[in-house]
Amino acid sequence: MNSIRMLPEVVSVKCLMNNPESPQSSAQSNADQRIEELEISLAHQQRLLEQLNEVVTQQTHSLLRLEKKVPQLEREIQGLKSKTAERQGPLPDEKPPHY
């Protein structure tokens, strides 16, 4: 039988190469993992920031539109109140004095 005899130095080098948890490899792997986690976290935060920015932009447009509409509606209500007061006296939706 042919048996291959390996020198101890060769065996230890092979063990280090096959073991990704060697001290130097482990430190590099840990740093790489932490960097990757930070990059993932940053990507999520950037996406969230973009989504929030879109919501704020939409809300701003809605607010501006409503701010323009309020004075128009106030004028319409005032006009209706004055027309109703001219015709009938007090508005029908006003509660009588005994309430």
C-alpha positions as CSV (number, residue, x, y, z in Angstrom):
1,M,0.0,0.0,0.0
2,N,1.2,3.5,-0.8
3,S,0.6,5.9,2.0
4,I,1.4,9.5,1.6
5,R,3.1,11.0,4.5
6,M,2.7,14.7,5.0
7,L,5.1,16.9,6.8
8,P,3.6,18.7,9.9
9,E,4.2,22.1,8.4
10,V,2.2,21.2,5.3
11,V,-0.7,19.9,7.4
12,S,-0.8,23.1,9.5
13,V,-0.8,25.3,6.4
14,K,-3.6,23.2,4.9
15,C,-5.6,23.5,8.1
16,L,-5.2,27.3,8.1
17,M,-6.3,27.5,4.5
18,N,-9.3,25.3,5.0
19,N,-10.3,27.0,8.3
20,P,-11.8,30.4,7.5
21,E,-11.9,31.1,11.2
22,S,-8.2,31.7,11.6
23,P,-7.5,34.8,13.6
24,Q,-6.4,36.9,10.7
25,S,-9.2,35.6,8.4
26,S,-11.7,36.0,11.2
27,A,-10.9,39.6,11.9
28,Q,-11.1,40.4,8.1
29,S,-14.3,38.5,7.8
30,N,-15.8,40.3,10.8
31,A,-14.9,43.7,9.4
32,D,-16.3,42.7,6.0
33,Q,-19.5,41.6,7.6
34,R,-19.8,44.8,9.6
35,I,-19.2,46.9,6.5
36,E,-21.8,44.9,4.6
37,E,-24.3,45.4,7.4
38,L,-23.6,49.1,7.4
39,E,-24.0,49.4,3.6
40,I,-27.3,47.5,3.8
41,S,-28.5,49.8,6.7
42,L,-27.5,52.9,4.7
43,A,-29.3,51.6,1.6
44,H,-32.5,51.1,3.7
45,Q,-32.2,54.5,5.2
46,Q,-31.7,56.2,1.8
47,R,-34.7,54.4,0.4
48,L,-36.8,55.4,3.5
49,L,-35.6,59.0,3.1
50,E,-36.7,59.1,-0.5
51,Q,-40.1,57.7,0.4
52,L,-40.5,60.2,3.1
53,N,-39.5,63.0,0.8
54,E,-42.1,61.9,-1.7
55,V,-44.8,61.9,1.1
56,V,-43.7,65.4,2.2
57,T,-43.8,66.7,-1.4
58,Q,-47.3,65.2,-1.9
59,Q,-48.5,66.7,1.4
60,T,-47.1,70.1,0.5
61,H,-49.0,70.1,-2.8
62,S,-52.2,69.0,-1.0
63,L,-51.8,71.7,1.6
64,L,-51.2,74.4,-1.0
65,R,-54.3,73.3,-2.9
66,L,-56.4,73.3,0.3
67,E,-55.1,76.7,1.4
68,K,-56.2,78.1,-1.9
69,K,-59.6,76.4,-1.6
70,V,-60.4,77.6,2.0
71,P,-60.8,81.4,1.1
72,Q,-63.1,80.5,-1.8
73,L,-65.3,78.3,0.4
74,E,-65.4,81.0,3.1
75,R,-66.6,83.5,0.5
76,E,-69.2,81.0,-0.7
77,I,-70.5,80.4,2.8
78,Q,-70.6,84.1,3.6
79,G,-72.5,84.7,0.3
80,L,-75.0,81.9,1.2
81,K,-75.5,83.3,4.7
82,S,-76.2,86.8,3.4
83,K,-78.6,85.5,0.8
84,T,-80.4,83.4,3.4
85,A,-80.5,86.2,5.9
86,E,-82.1,88.5,3.3
87,R,-84.8,85.9,2.4
88,Q,-85.7,84.3,5.7
89,G,-84.0,85.8,8.6
90,P,-81.8,83.5,10.7
91,L,-80.3,80.3,9.1
92,P,-82.5,77.2,9.5
93,D,-79.6,75.2,10.9
94,E,-79.2,77.5,13.9
95,K,-80.6,76.1,17.1
96,P,-83.5,77.9,18.6
97,P,-82.9,79.9,21.8
98,H,-84.4,77.2,24.1
99,Y,-81.6,74.7,23.4
